[in-house]
Structure formats: structure tokens, C-alpha cells
Amino acid sequence: MIIASCVVTLELVGVSSLKEKRSIVKSVLKRLPQKFNVAVAEVEHQDVWGTAVIALVTVGNDTAHLHSQLQKAVSWLENHRPDVPIADYEIEILS
């Protein structure tokens, strides 16, 4: 069994409240599992307005497929959610 994770740091430009941030993050967290076979959660900076850190995790037996799946999820975020630019991301594979 191989576990693949991706930690993504999002910049929330123009967000002026935690309520607004949570609305945006909730939308992102809802769409990613629908589009990709991943579990998602906000993992850091929950009380910081301008930044969100989310983690995507998936499990399988093919490292290349899992890496590709997470890379596609990051690309989807970049292309379909320009309102939440990606500041950084890191993919890690555990076997």
C-alpha cells in the first residue's frame, strides 16, 4: 500500500474575515473529492485570513498514478480557482 499526500498553501487575496475565508475553503474542499479520488482537509492556519493550508491524501498501489492524480488536482485548482492562487505545494509519497 502506498499513501500519497499533497500539502497546498493558498493565498486568499482580499479576504477580510474568517467567515469569508471559510466560505472559500469550504468550496474548495467540497469540489476536490468530487473531481478526484482524494480526501481533503484544512490542516494549518485556520485562524489566519489571508492564507489557507489544505492537505490532499490518496491511497493505492502505483506511485506514478498517485503522484499524477495529486498533480492533476493541483493543476485543476490553478485553472479553475484563479481566485485562490497557490503559493506553494509539496507532494510526498509514503510506501
The 8 nearest C-alpha neighbors of each residue, nearest first, counted from 0:
[[1, 60, 59, 94, 2, 58, 61, 93],
 [0, 2, 94, 59, 60, 58, 93, 3],
 [3, 1, 58, 93, 92, 57, 94, 59],
 [4, 2, 92, 57, 56, 91, 93, 58],
 [5, 3, 56, 91, 55, 90, 92, 57],
 [4, 6, 90, 55, 89, 54, 91, 7],
 [5, 7, 54, 89, 88, 53, 55, 90],
 [8, 6, 88, 53, 52, 87, 54, 5],
 [9, 7, 52, 87, 86, 51, 85, 88],
 [10, 8, 85, 51, 86, 50, 84, 83],
 [11, 9, 50, 84, 83, 12, 49, 86],
 [12, 10, 49, 83, 50, 14, 9, 13],
 [11, 13, 14, 10, 49, 83, 82, 84],
 [12, 14, 15, 11, 49, 48, 16, 10],
 [15, 13, 12, 11, 16, 49, 48, 20],
 [14, 16, 13, 48, 19, 17, 20, 49],
 [17, 15, 19, 18, 14, 48, 20, 21],
 [16, 18, 20, 19, 48, 21, 46, 15],
 [17, 19, 21, 16, 20, 22, 15, 23],
 [18, 20, 22, 16, 17, 21, 14, 23],
 [21, 19, 17, 23, 22, 18, 48, 24],
 [20, 22, 24, 18, 23, 19, 25, 17],
 [21, 23, 19, 25, 20, 24, 18, 26],
 [22, 24, 26, 20, 21, 25, 27, 19],
 [25, 23, 21, 27, 26, 22, 28, 20],
 [24, 26, 28, 22, 27, 23, 21, 29],
 [27, 25, 29, 23, 24, 28, 22, 30],
 [26, 28, 24, 30, 29, 25, 31, 23],
 [29, 27, 25, 26, 30, 31, 24, 39],
 [28, 30, 26, 27, 31, 25, 32, 33],
 [29, 31, 33, 27, 28, 32, 34, 26],
 [30, 32, 34, 33, 28, 35, 29, 27],
 [33, 31, 35, 37, 34, 36, 30, 38],
 [32, 34, 30, 31, 35, 29, 36, 37],
 [33, 35, 31, 32, 30, 36, 72, 37],
 [36, 34, 32, 37, 31, 33, 72, 68],
 [35, 37, 32, 57, 34, 38, 33, 68],
 [38, 36, 57, 32, 56, 35, 55, 39],
 [37, 39, 56, 55, 32, 57, 40, 36],
 [40, 38, 55, 54, 28, 37, 56, 53],
 [41, 39, 54, 53, 42, 28, 55, 38],
 [40, 42, 53, 52, 43, 54, 51, 39],
 [41, 43, 53, 52, 40, 54, 44, 45],
 [44, 42, 52, 45, 41, 51, 53, 46],
 [43, 45, 47, 46, 51, 52, 50, 42],
 [44, 46, 43, 47, 51, 41, 42, 52],
 [45, 47, 44, 48, 17, 43, 50, 51],
 [48, 46, 44, 45, 49, 50, 17, 51],
 [49, 47, 17, 50, 16, 20, 14, 46],
 [48, 50, 11, 47, 10, 14, 12, 51],
 [51, 49, 10, 11, 9, 48, 47, 44],
 [52, 50, 9, 8, 44, 53, 10, 45],
 [51, 53, 8, 43, 7, 41, 42, 9],
 [52, 54, 41, 7, 42, 40, 6, 51],
 [55, 53, 6, 39, 40, 5, 7, 41],
 [54, 56, 39, 5, 4, 38, 37, 6],
 [57, 55, 4, 38, 37, 3, 5, 39],
 [56, 58, 37, 3, 2, 38, 4, 36],
 [59, 57, 2, 1, 3, 0, 56, 60],
 [60, 58, 1, 0, 61, 2, 65, 57],
 [59, 61, 0, 1, 62, 58, 65, 2],
 [62, 60, 64, 63, 59, 65, 1, 0],
 [61, 63, 65, 64, 66, 60, 1, 92],
 [64, 62, 66, 65, 61, 67, 68, 60],
 [63, 65, 67, 61, 66, 62, 68, 59],
 [64, 66, 68, 62, 67, 63, 3, 61],
 [67, 65, 63, 69, 68, 64, 70, 62],
 [68, 66, 70, 64, 65, 69, 71, 63],
 [67, 69, 65, 71, 66, 70, 64, 72],
 [68, 70, 72, 66, 71, 67, 65, 73],
 [69, 71, 67, 73, 72, 68, 66, 74],
 [72, 70, 74, 68, 69, 73, 75, 67],
 [71, 73, 75, 69, 70, 74, 76, 68],
 [74, 72, 76, 70, 75, 71, 77, 69],
 [75, 73, 71, 77, 76, 72, 78, 70],
 [74, 76, 72, 78, 73, 77, 79, 71],
 [75, 77, 73, 80, 74, 79, 78, 72],
 [78, 76, 74, 75, 80, 79, 81, 73],
 [79, 77, 75, 76, 80, 74, 81, 73],
 [80, 78, 76, 75, 77, 81, 74, 82],
 [79, 81, 76, 82, 83, 77, 78, 84],
 [80, 82, 83, 84, 77, 79, 78, 76],
 [81, 83, 80, 84, 11, 12, 79, 10],
 [84, 82, 81, 11, 10, 80, 9, 85],
 [85, 83, 10, 81, 9, 82, 86, 77],
 [84, 86, 9, 87, 8, 10, 83, 77],
 [87, 85, 8, 9, 10, 84, 88, 7],
 [86, 88, 8, 85, 7, 89, 9, 6],
 [89, 87, 7, 6, 8, 5, 90, 86],
 [88, 90, 6, 5, 91, 7, 87, 4],
 [89, 91, 5, 4, 6, 92, 88, 3],
 [90, 92, 4, 3, 5, 89, 93, 66],
 [91, 93, 3, 2, 4, 94, 90, 1],
 [94, 92, 2, 1, 3, 91, 4, 0],
 [93, 1, 2, 0, 92, 3, 62, 60]]
